[in-house]
Amino acid sequence: MRNFIFLTMEGFTYDPNNKAIQNMQVLGSATGGNIQEALKTFKYHQSYLNQFAFKNVIGLEYIGDFIHHLEL
């Protein structure tokens, strides 16, 4: 199985000082034999996202583990 992460450039978030910033939003990840299978799995397991209006979702394949807790 291949690993994919799904993102969108729609929306925004806040920094720790409550300042709005436009950036990419990580929606989640899923596995599949190809990106279409992974997207189908992702949509099934993250069905709560159907209540939001995301239209432009980006899927990227990744290899290996994610690195967590980085600081700029």
N, C-alpha and C positions, 0 to 999 in steps of 0.2 A: 504494500500500500504506500502511496505517496502522501506527503503532508502539505497542506495548503493553509494560508492565513487569508482572511477576508477583511478588507478595509474599505473605507469610504472617505472622500474629501468633503462630503456634505456635513454640515453642522459645525459645532465649536465646543470648546471646553473652557474651564477656568484654571488658572494657576493657583498656587497656595495663597496668593494675596488677593484672590477673588477678581482677577483681571481676565476678561474674556480674550481668548486667542483662537484663531482659526487654524486648524491642523487636521491631520488624518485621524480618523477614528478607527480603532481596531474593533471589529465586530465579533471576531472569534476565529476558530480554526476547525478543520475537519480533515479526514483522510479519505482517499478514494483511489481507484485505478487511474483516473485522470481528473482534470479540474471539474468537469461536468458531474461526475459521480460524487466528488467531494462537496460540490455546491448543493447537490440534492441532499446529502447527509447533513450538511450544515443547516440547511433550511428546515429539515425535520427536527433536529435537536435544538435549534434556536428559534422555534416557531413564534416566540414572543416578539421577535423583530418584525413580524408581519403587521403589527399595529403601528409601526413607524413608516415614514414616507421615503426611505432610502431608495434611490433609483439608480445611482452609479456606484456599483460595488466592484472593487478591484480584488482579484484573486491572484496570490503569488505562491509559487511552490517554494518550500524551504527544506533544507537538508540539515539534520542535526538538531540539537537542542536550542531553545530560546535562551538568551541571556537576560536575566532579570535584575531589577534594582540598580539601573545605571543612573548616574547623576550628571547633568550638564555642567 
